[in-house]
Structures are given as structure tokens and as C-alpha cells.
Amino acid sequence: MAFDIDSFTAEMHSVGFARPSDFEVEISGSILSKVGSSFGLSSSLMFRVSTAELPQRNVENISYLEYGAPYKIGAGLNYVDTSIGIICSPDLREREFFMRWQDLIGGAHRMGDLNTDQRGSQFDIGYYDNYVAKKGITIYQLDQQGFKTYAVDLIDAYPIVISPLSLDWSNGSEVQKLNVTLAFRYFEERDQSKLGTQLRIGRDGLQIAGGLNLPFSIAGIKNQAKTQLNPRKLMSGLAKKSGVSFTGLPKIF
């Protein structure tokens, strides 16, 4: 089918698009109490995680040669480590948080004030179930209104790499950012239908995830009429259901 700019525009207006800047990362669960909830990072990290990834996975395959070109047979799924970037506080509490998390894995020898009993176990390897976040790291995709539309839960996650923090006199205006690589066993995904009802008080009224607004003012009613009752948007939705293409639809400004 030839490219139709009207159909493309109608699709973009009707459904919209995801932005890489619209995301949120939440760290919660029992790992906070194990590592140290006194940092108050359960809420602040949500605002300080400046970069993240929806994680990657790939299929491992084996080659089977019978005759001719070999078959590539899927042998399993491989979940690839993912990373997050964090804007640091002046006291580097974010680095300390992840360092303490790694201490659960490789021992507390990093701390210099250990007593005699603690020094006897300072290099002991931790138990897997004691240091992984069973389901405590979630990455959300947001829409342009700030509502959660998709969620990825990392299962059995823990930090494997805490990147160095570069120090440089010539970068006095730069913001210190910490990059952390997370290993995990696998991930689970949830779409908007499984994220529950999301409500928010907006400038013009009560906003509900999914595009429904309950305006409080005349301005809000007018704005909803412009966005929700736009003929282009309504006809585009009808076109998707009926299979009929409508072009040349007027705009309401």
C-alpha cells in the first residue's frame, strides 16, 4: 500500500506515540530494608533515575544440519543485563545504597569499622535469596500526560556493576551521574489494563488514564471537545474498526 500522509497523520493524532523521555523507575520491596531504608531513596530515586532501558532478551539457538542449509532451532531465552543512570546527591547516597547492596553479595570488607567477629566473615559470599530483589525493580513507560502505560518488572535483580564517578576540575558545571548495571533472571510485563485505575487532578479537571477527562471548568470542557471529539480522531477510530480509510478530515483548532 502506498504511503498516505493523511492516514499517517490521523494515526498519530488518534493513537499518539511513546517518548523515550517519558519513563519512571521504581525500586521497592524487601531489598530496601536489607540495604538501608534510612536513606529515603525509595521515593527520591524515582526522580533521580535519568536514564533507563526496557530490557533486552534474545533467543539462543543451535544449528541442526540435515541436508542443505542448517536449521536454526531455538534452545532458550537469554535475558541481557540492563542499566540505569542516576543523578547523584551531594553526599553520594545513591552510590552508597548500591554499594551496600553489593556488600550483601561479596561481604562487608569495604567498611573499615568492623569488629573482630565481623572481620571473620568480611569476605563471605551471600545467599542468593538474601541479595536479589525478587520483584522490586519496575520500569514504567508513561504517556504524554504522565500516566503509566506499560510496566516491566525485573525478577531476581541485583547490581553487578557500579561504574566509576569521574572527577575533573574542568567540569565544574556538570552534574555527577552514576551508572549501575543490573543483572536479573527474567522479566515480567504488564500493559495498561493490568496497571489499575490511575487518577490525577489536572489543570482543567480530573484526569483518568486512557484519555478520559472530567473537566471542572468551561475551559476544560472546550479543551476536551477539541481533543476528545475531534472528527479526525473519531473517524480514525472508526476506520481502524471498519477497515475503511477516511482521508481529508478537517481539524479543529
C-alpha atoms as one frame of an Amber mdcrd trajectory, in Angstrom:
protein
   0.000   0.000   0.000   1.319   3.438  -0.944   2.181   5.822   1.871  -0.729
   8.163   2.658   0.184  11.247   4.670  -3.436  11.800   5.754  -3.710   8.271
   7.147  -0.360   8.653   8.879  -1.408  11.971  10.437  -4.753  10.513  11.528
  -2.963   7.555  13.140  -0.570   9.801  15.042  -3.424  12.029  16.243  -5.591
   9.053  17.187  -3.108   6.814  18.995  -0.154   9.104  19.638   3.395   7.856
  20.215   5.752   6.938  23.024   8.630   9.212  24.002  11.919   7.914  25.425
  11.838  10.773  27.957   8.502   9.604  29.437   9.504   6.894  31.889   9.785
   6.118  35.577  11.830   3.611  37.601  10.647   2.321  40.961  12.777   0.422
  43.484  10.730  -1.131  46.267  10.254  -4.333  48.228  12.275  -6.047  50.939
  15.624  -5.053  49.437  15.124  -1.536  50.811  15.016  -2.766  54.405  18.011
  -5.054  53.830  20.205  -2.397  52.249  19.114   0.564  54.357  15.801   2.373
  54.033  17.170   5.220  56.192  18.488   6.824  53.013  14.926   7.686  51.991
  15.724   6.579  48.457  12.515   4.659  47.800  10.852   7.892  46.709  13.796
  10.075  45.671  15.265   7.535  43.248  12.102   7.837  41.182  13.091  11.427
  40.413  16.847  10.860  40.152  16.921   7.988  37.630  17.605   9.977  34.453
  18.275   7.117  32.025  16.988   3.567  31.842  16.219   0.793  29.370  13.329
  -1.522  28.748  15.461  -4.670  28.934  16.554  -6.781  26.025  16.302 -10.502
  25.515  17.389 -12.778  22.688  16.881 -16.351  21.582  19.748 -18.774  21.890
  19.726 -21.282  19.059  21.565 -24.350  17.921  22.278 -25.339  14.335  20.886
 -28.641  13.094  22.195 -29.865   9.780  20.171 -32.477   7.951  20.538 -31.518
   4.307  21.182 -28.172   2.677  21.078 -25.044   4.766  21.044 -25.847   8.503
  18.006 -25.316  10.689  18.345 -22.766  13.469  16.444 -24.242  16.397  15.523
 -22.138  19.385  17.159 -23.542  22.504  16.174 -20.975  25.125  15.832 -17.315
  26.010  18.717 -15.171  27.189  17.949 -12.101  29.317  20.535  -9.353  28.843
  21.751  -7.152  31.719  20.275  -3.659  31.761  21.499  -0.340  33.161  20.193
   2.830  34.787  21.730   6.283  35.174  21.207   8.196  38.416  21.705  11.875
  39.277  23.747  11.888  42.491  23.059  13.780  45.704  25.972  15.805  47.169
  26.659  13.077  49.761  26.579  10.326  47.095  23.909   8.405  48.991  22.855
   6.725  45.745  26.310   5.196  45.328  26.334   4.145  48.981  22.942   2.464
  48.526  24.133   0.251  45.675  27.471  -0.381  47.367  25.659  -1.687  50.426
  23.560  -3.844  48.132  26.740  -5.362  46.686  28.063  -5.873  50.223  25.268
  -8.436  50.654  26.853 -10.380  47.788  30.583 -10.184  48.475  30.904  -9.299
  52.143  31.286  -6.122  54.179  35.097  -5.757  53.925  34.556  -2.314  52.340
  33.595  -0.973  55.775  36.610  -0.069  57.908  34.978  -0.172  61.359  34.263
  -3.921  61.620  34.620  -5.673  64.951  36.553  -8.904  65.445  33.582 -11.185
  64.719  32.632  -9.232  61.594  36.177  -9.383  60.238  35.969 -13.169  60.420
  33.217 -13.141  57.793  34.048  -9.954  55.856  34.662 -11.853  52.587  31.828
 -14.371  52.894  29.599 -14.758  49.837  25.928 -14.010  50.485  22.967 -16.285
  49.820  21.194 -15.688  46.514  17.754 -15.233  48.081  19.155 -12.686  50.529
  20.560 -10.207  47.982  18.244 -10.368  44.957  15.224  -8.094  44.572  12.559
 -10.696  43.908  10.206  -8.229  42.240  11.390  -4.845  43.474  12.594  -3.017
  40.353   9.959  -1.814  37.896  10.460   0.285  34.763   7.375   2.169  33.547
   6.653   3.696  30.148   4.471   6.795  30.529   2.198   8.597  28.106   2.453
  12.332  27.448   0.040  13.028  30.334   2.279  11.165  32.774   0.113   8.060
  33.146   1.708   4.613  33.234   1.014   2.649  30.064   3.433  -0.271  30.346
   5.498  -1.867  33.083   8.450  -4.244  33.148   9.261  -5.971  36.450  12.813
  -7.305  36.819  12.781 -10.633  38.659  15.695 -11.537  40.967  17.643  -8.379
  40.138  20.840  -7.093  41.743  23.631  -4.627  40.791  26.636  -6.237  39.125
  28.470  -3.078  38.008  28.719   0.265  39.792  30.526   2.476  37.316  33.224
   4.932  38.424  32.397   8.570  39.088  34.737  10.815  37.123  36.210  13.801
  38.975  37.568  16.705  36.939  38.295  20.348  37.854  37.337  21.463  34.340
  33.764  20.142  34.703  32.533  22.450  37.446  29.109  22.873  35.838  28.470
  19.192  35.133  26.072  17.020  37.140  27.533  13.888  38.700  25.765  10.804
  37.349  26.122   7.216  38.498  25.625   4.324  36.066  24.556   0.989  37.527
  24.267  -2.281  35.584  21.624  -4.680  36.843  21.573  -8.430  36.355  18.262
 -10.261  36.584  16.881 -13.722  35.976  13.984 -12.746  33.718  11.304 -10.060
  33.457   7.520  -9.866  33.576   5.472  -7.326  31.618   2.156  -5.581  32.287
   0.137  -3.425  29.903  -2.185  -0.590  30.916  -5.119  -2.940  31.571  -3.106
  -4.566  34.385  -1.808  -1.373  35.998  -5.050  -0.477  37.800  -7.057   2.731
  37.696  -4.894   5.846  37.585  -6.346   9.204  38.588  -4.780  12.638  38.643
  -6.004  16.161  39.285  -5.095  18.210  36.225  -5.333  21.902  35.459  -8.806
  21.576  33.909 -10.248  18.693  35.890  -9.948  15.082  36.936  -7.863  13.003
  34.534  -8.221   9.247  34.201  -5.659   7.048  32.433  -6.812   6.039  28.986
  -7.774   9.505  27.786 -10.960  10.208  29.777 -11.139  13.633  31.415 -13.824
  15.043  33.716 -13.498  18.823  33.303 -14.138  21.249  36.155 -14.415  24.436
  34.086 -15.721  25.862  30.825 -12.148  25.982  29.545 -11.753  22.332  30.385
 -14.952  21.398  28.563 -13.783  23.289  25.469 -10.390  21.624  25.621 -11.965
  18.169  25.898 -14.232  18.914  22.924 -11.192  19.886  20.881  -9.131  16.824
  21.773 -11.626  14.055  22.505 -14.350  14.966  19.995 -12.071  15.835  17.109
 -13.664  14.421  13.924 -10.279  13.266  12.696  -9.747  11.243  15.848 -13.258
   9.795  15.863 -13.159   8.851  12.182  -9.693   7.364  12.544 -11.024   5.090
  15.271 -13.936   4.119  13.043 -11.542   3.426  10.173  -9.493   1.037  12.326
 -12.601  -0.917  13.312 -14.272  -0.966   9.880 -11.226  -1.201   7.624 -12.421
   1.825   5.622  -9.876   4.608   5.031 -11.116   8.177   5.564  -8.929  10.988
   4.201  -9.166  14.765   4.069 -10.713  15.035   7.554 -10.927  18.589   8.918
  -9.047  19.750  12.013 -10.471  21.637  14.979  -8.093  24.223  16.408
